Amino acid sequence: MSALGHYLEEEGLATVAISLIRPQTENTKPPRALWVPFELGRPFGPPSDAAFQKRVVLTALRLLERSDGPVLIEDFPDDDPRARPDPAWQPPFIPAAVSAGAAETLASRLEAEVLLLRGAHQRWTEQHRRTTVGISGLVIADAAHYVADWLRGKSPESLRDGFSAPLLLRFAVDDLKAYCLEAAAAGPAKPSSRQLGDWFWYETTAGAAIHALREACLSSKDERLKLIAGNFMVPAARVRSAG
């Protein structure tokens, strides 16, 4: 995008970029950029906070009034207010995660866990009138069962036309992550994304199952499966060390 900005400016179109990774922006040298200290995926700050997001947009647009350059990188002055943990938040009750042991045990507990979270997820959808669950096209119990069968080493066939088995596995994993995180965010408290992430990756069976599945898929001879496991199942910041 930084390189594209230069081409657009050469054609007489003023540009400004939102930067989430400052060293990368410093290397690519866009004509104008506003660096924001927010997590990836949230370039304008916390969701559902229109006033804060408007401040970010206006701060970026004001860079168009500046004449210093030819490269201008400005820092947004405030952190995401939702990055602070909410002490009032309590995650939904589920049995402690199994982080090791037989794959069958982990798979069975994964299938049971999504049923335990059904009430919390229903409250979330009623509260927000939407859900991001559904990319796989499977109901969540079927998505969990599909992931569990992969964990059991069955390598099941795709359940949807036009989707390869590895691609459907990726989408089923995405649905599980969205389902659990939405369920955990139900209620009046406003947990930070770190609170939700710590809970999901370290305290749920779903998180433990996805970690185990990633490791199993990385040893596969299927290059598509290895690519999906290595790049899409677990965020880089959450990948566990081999030790």
C-alpha positions in Angstrom: 0.0 0.0 0.0 2.9 2.4 0.7 4.3 1.8 -2.8 0.8 2.3 -4.3 0.5 5.6 -2.4 3.5 6.9 -4.3 2.0 5.9 -7.7 -1.3 7.6 -6.8 0.5 10.8 -5.7 2.4 10.9 -9.0 -1.1 11.1 -10.6 -2.1 13.9 -8.4 -4.1 12.0 -5.8 -3.2 12.7 -2.2 -2.9 9.6 0.0 -2.6 8.7 3.7 -2.2 5.2 5.1 -2.9 3.7 8.5 0.1 1.8 9.8 -0.1 -1.0 12.3 3.6 -2.0 12.1 5.9 1.0 12.3 9.2 -0.6 11.3 7.5 -1.9 8.1 6.1 1.6 7.4 9.6 3.1 8.0 11.1 0.7 5.4 8.4 1.3 2.7 8.3 5.1 3.2 4.7 6.1 2.2 4.0 9.7 1.4 1.9 10.0 4.5 1.0 7.5 7.2 -0.5 7.5 10.7 0.9 4.8 12.9 -1.6 3.5 15.5 -0.6 1.4 18.5 -3.4 -1.1 18.1 -3.4 -4.8 17.5 -3.5 -6.2 14.0 -7.0 -6.2 12.6 -8.1 -3.1 14.5 -6.6 -0.2 12.5 -9.2 2.3 13.9 -9.2 1.1 17.5 -11.8 -0.8 19.6 -14.9 -2.1 17.9 -18.3 -0.4 18.7 -16.5 2.8 19.7 -17.5 5.3 17.0 -16.2 8.3 18.8 -12.7 6.9 19.2 -12.6 5.6 15.6 -13.7 9.0 14.3 -10.7 10.5 16.1 -8.4 8.1 14.4 -9.9 8.8 11.0 -9.8 12.6 11.4 -6.2 12.5 12.7 -5.2 10.5 9.6 -7.0 12.9 7.3 -5.4 16.0 8.8 -2.1 14.7 7.5 -3.4 15.7 4.1 -3.1 19.3 5.2 0.6 18.9 5.9 3.2 20.0 3.4 6.4 18.6 5.1 7.7 15.4 3.5 8.3 13.7 1.1 7.8 11.0 3.7 5.6 11.8 6.7 4.9 9.2 9.5 2.9 10.5 12.5 2.1 8.6 15.7 -1.4 8.4 17.1 -1.1 9.6 20.7 -3.5 7.2 22.5 -3.7 3.5 23.2 -6.8 1.4 22.5 -8.9 1.9 25.7 -10.2 -1.6 25.3 -6.7 -3.0 25.6 -6.9 -2.7 29.3 -8.4 -5.8 31.0 -11.9 -5.6 32.5 -11.7 -6.9 36.1 -15.5 -7.5 36.1 -15.2 -10.1 33.3 -15.7 -13.7 34.1 -15.3 -16.4 31.4 -18.1 -19.0 31.0 -17.6 -22.0 33.1 -16.1 -25.0 31.4 -14.0 -27.9 32.7 -10.3 -27.4 32.7 -8.7 -27.9 29.3 -6.7 -31.1 28.5 -3.4 -29.9 27.1 -1.9 -33.3 26.6 -2.9 -37.0 26.5 -4.7 -39.1 24.0 -6.1 -37.4 20.9 -9.4 -39.2 21.4 -9.8 -37.7 24.8 -9.1 -34.2 23.5 -11.4 -34.7 20.5 -14.3 -35.9 22.7 -13.9 -33.0 25.1 -13.9 -30.6 22.2 -17.2 -31.9 21.0 -18.6 -31.6 24.6 -17.2 -28.1 25.1 -19.1 -26.5 22.3 -22.4 -27.8 23.8 -21.5 -26.3 27.1 -20.9 -22.9 25.5 -24.2 -23.0 23.6 -26.1 -20.9 26.1 -23.4 -18.2 26.4 -23.1 -18.0 22.6 -26.9 -17.6 22.3 -26.8 -14.7 24.8 -24.0 -13.1 22.7 -26.0 -13.3 19.5 -29.1 -12.0 21.2 -27.1 -9.1 22.6 -25.4 -8.2 19.4 -27.9 -9.5 16.8 -25.1 -11.0 14.7 -22.4 -13.6 14.7 -19.2 -14.2 12.7 -19.7 -17.9 13.0 -20.6 -19.6 9.8 -17.8 -19.4 7.3 -17.6 -23.2 7.1 -21.3 -23.5 6.4 -21.6 -26.1 9.2 -23.5 -25.9 12.4 -21.1 -25.5 15.2 -21.6 -29.1 16.6 -20.7 -30.4 13.1 -17.7 -28.1 12.8 -16.4 -29.4 16.1 -17.0 -33.0 15.1 -15.2 -32.4 11.8 -12.2 -30.9 13.6 -12.3 -33.6 16.2 -12.2 -36.3 13.5 -9.1 -34.7 12.0 -7.6 -34.7 15.5 -8.4 -38.4 15.8 -6.3 -38.9 12.6 -9.2 -39.9 10.4 -8.6 -37.2 7.6 -12.3 -37.0 6.8 -13.5 -35.9 3.4 -15.0 -32.5 2.9 -18.7 -32.1 3.8 -19.3 -29.3 1.3 -19.1 -29.2 -2.4 -16.5 -26.8 -3.8 -14.4 -27.0 -0.6 -11.3 -29.2 -0.3 -11.0 -31.1 3.0 -8.0 -28.9 4.2 -9.9 -25.7 3.3 -13.0 -26.9 5.1 -10.8 -27.8 8.1 -9.4 -24.2 8.1 -12.9 -22.7 8.1 -14.2 -25.1 10.7 -11.3 -24.1 13.0 -12.1 -20.4 12.3 -15.8 -21.0 13.3 -14.7 -22.7 16.5 -12.5 -19.8 17.5 -15.2 -17.3 16.7 -17.9 -19.3 18.5 -15.8 -19.6 21.7 -14.7 -16.0 21.8 -18.2 -14.7 21.2 -19.5 -16.9 23.9 -16.9 -15.6 26.3 -17.7 -12.0 25.5 -21.4 -12.4 26.3 -22.8 -10.1 29.1 -22.2 -6.6 30.2 -18.4 -6.8 30.9 -16.0 -5.7 28.2 -13.0 -8.0 28.3 -9.9 -7.0 26.4 -8.8 -9.1 23.4 -5.9 -10.3 25.4 -8.1 -11.5 28.2 -10.2 -13.4 25.6 -7.2 -14.7 23.8 -5.5 -15.9 27.0 -8.7 -17.7 28.1 -9.2 -19.3 24.7 -5.7 -20.5 24.0 -4.7 -21.5 27.5 -7.9 -22.6 29.3 -10.2 -24.1 26.7 -10.2 -27.5 25.2 -10.8 -25.9 21.8 -7.6 -24.0 22.1 -5.6 -27.0 23.2 -7.2 -29.1 20.4 -6.2 -26.5 17.7 -2.7 -26.4 19.0 -2.5 -30.3 18.9 -4.1 -30.3 15.4 -1.6 -27.8 14.1 1.3 -29.9 15.2 -0.2 -33.0 13.7 -1.0 -31.3 10.4 2.6 -29.8 10.1 3.9 -33.4 9.9 1.5 -34.3 7.0 2.7 -35.0 3.5 -0.2 -32.8 2.2 1.4 -29.5 1.3 -2.0 -27.7 1.4 -2.6 -29.0 4.9 0.8 -28.0 6.1 0.3 -24.5 4.6 -3.0 -24.0 6.4 -1.7 -25.4 9.7 1.4 -23.2 9.6 -0.3 -20.0 8.6 -3.9 -19.9 9.7 -4.7 -22.2 12.7 -2.8 -20.5 15.5 -1.7 -16.8 15.6 2.1 -16.5 15.6 2.1 -14.9 19.0 0.2 -17.9 20.4 2.3 -20.7 18.9 3.8 -22.8 21.6 7.5 -23.6 21.6 8.6 -27.1 20.9 9.9 -27.3 24.4 
